[in-house]
Amino acid sequence: MTPHPDFAELFAVLNGPESPARVAWKGDVFRATTPRWMSRPYRLTGVGALLSGGRWNTRQLIPVVNFGTTAEVTFAEADSRNRRAGWTGPILPQTRVAFHVNLHALLDLTDPAVLKTLGVKRADLLQCEWQTEQNAGREPLTQALSRAAFETLGEGLIVPSARLINGVNLVVFPAHLHPASTLTVHAESHIPFVHGI
């Protein structure tokens, strides 16, 4: 994949003395995905996103786990993913689960001051045609931002939802969780085990 032309500059900002401070986020969040990726061995690995890529992660390079900060934004994102996959009729089964997270070092891309420091506009994030760019072998802006945050060892991102006005998502890098950070699932006993392959 051809790197985004602004990647080096984004990395330099996040790796330099003027880098925006990473922020903490604590509370309940929601996740919706096919049952195999919600099974206990897989749910917090980011392997599903790694295989397919997404708005906020480069395919076959960066594993991420995506959460919505409300059930409504989570469902809107999941339904959009279904439509992108071509499911116009009954959708494939999904498991929708609540988690409690306590994270310590997220780059907040909903903060106008952070976007200004990075030289990025909110509309650039929301209107990014990431899948078209990815399919053409080019790294989209949103993936470049995520990769810059990942390569500077952040825990993840706070990002605006492209599917629900004023919605907010968390994008977590499971490989970079701080020792004090936690992601705890609610109602573990009700989540079925499904083989991932």
Secondary structure as the mmCIF struct_conf table of DSSP 4:
data_model
#
loop_
_struct_conf.conf_type_id
_struct_conf.id
_struct_conf.beg_label_comp_id
_struct_conf.beg_label_asym_id
_struct_conf.beg_label_seq_id
_struct_conf.end_label_comp_id
_struct_conf.end_label_asym_id
_struct_conf.end_label_seq_id
STRN STRN1 THR A 2 THR A 2
HELX_LH_PP_P HELX_LH_PP_P1 PRO A 3 HIS A 4
TURN_TY1_P TURN_TY1_P1 PRO A 5 ASP A 6
HELX_RH_AL_P HELX_RH_AL_P1 PHE A 7 ASN A 15
BEND BEND1 GLY A 16 GLY A 16
TURN_TY1_P TURN_TY1_P2 PRO A 17 GLU A 18
HELX_LH_PP_P HELX_LH_PP_P2 SER A 19 ARG A 22
STRN STRN2 VAL A 23 THR A 33
HELX_RH_AL_P HELX_RH_AL_P2 PRO A 35 MET A 38
BEND BEND2 SER A 39 SER A 39
TURN_TY1_P TURN_TY1_P3 ARG A 40 THR A 45
HELX_RH_AL_P HELX_RH_AL_P3 VAL A 47 SER A 52
STRN STRN3 GLY A 54 GLY A 54
TURN_TY1_P TURN_TY1_P4 ARG A 55 TRP A 56
STRN STRN4 ASN A 57 ASN A 57
TURN_TY1_P TURN_TY1_P5 ARG A 59 LEU A 61
STRN STRN5 VAL A 65 GLY A 68
BEND BEND3 THR A 69 THR A 70
HELX_RH_AL_P HELX_RH_AL_P4 ALA A 71 ARG A 84
TURN_TY1_P TURN_TY1_P6 ALA A 85 GLY A 86
BEND BEND4 GLY A 89 PRO A 90
HELX_LH_PP_P HELX_LH_PP_P3 ILE A 91 PRO A 93
STRN STRN6 THR A 95 ASP A 108
TURN_TY1_P TURN_TY1_P7 LEU A 109 THR A 110
HELX_RH_AL_P HELX_RH_AL_P5 PRO A 112 LEU A 118
TURN_TY1_P TURN_TY1_P8 GLY A 119 GLY A 119
HELX_RH_AL_P HELX_RH_AL_P6 ARG A 122 LEU A 126
BEND BEND5 GLN A 127 GLN A 127
HELX_RH_AL_P HELX_RH_AL_P7 TRP A 130 ASN A 135
TURN_TY1_P TURN_TY1_P9 ALA A 136 GLY A 137
STRN STRN7 ARG A 138 ARG A 138
HELX_RH_AL_P HELX_RH_AL_P8 LEU A 141 GLU A 151
TURN_TY1_P TURN_TY1_P10 THR A 152 LEU A 153
STRN STRN8 GLY A 156 PRO A 160
BEND BEND6 ALA A 162 LEU A 164
TURN_TY1_P TURN_TY1_P11 ILE A 165 ASN A 166
STRN STRN9 VAL A 168 VAL A 172
HELX_RH_3T_P HELX_RH_3T_P1 PRO A 174 HIS A 176
TURN_TY1_P TURN_TY1_P12 PRO A 179 ALA A 180
STRN STRN10 THR A 182 VAL A 185
BEND BEND7 HIS A 186 HIS A 186
HELX_RH_3T_P HELX_RH_3T_P2 GLU A 188 HIS A 190
BEND BEND8 ILE A 191 ILE A 191
HELX_LH_PP_P HELX_LH_PP_P4 PRO A 192 PHE A 193
#
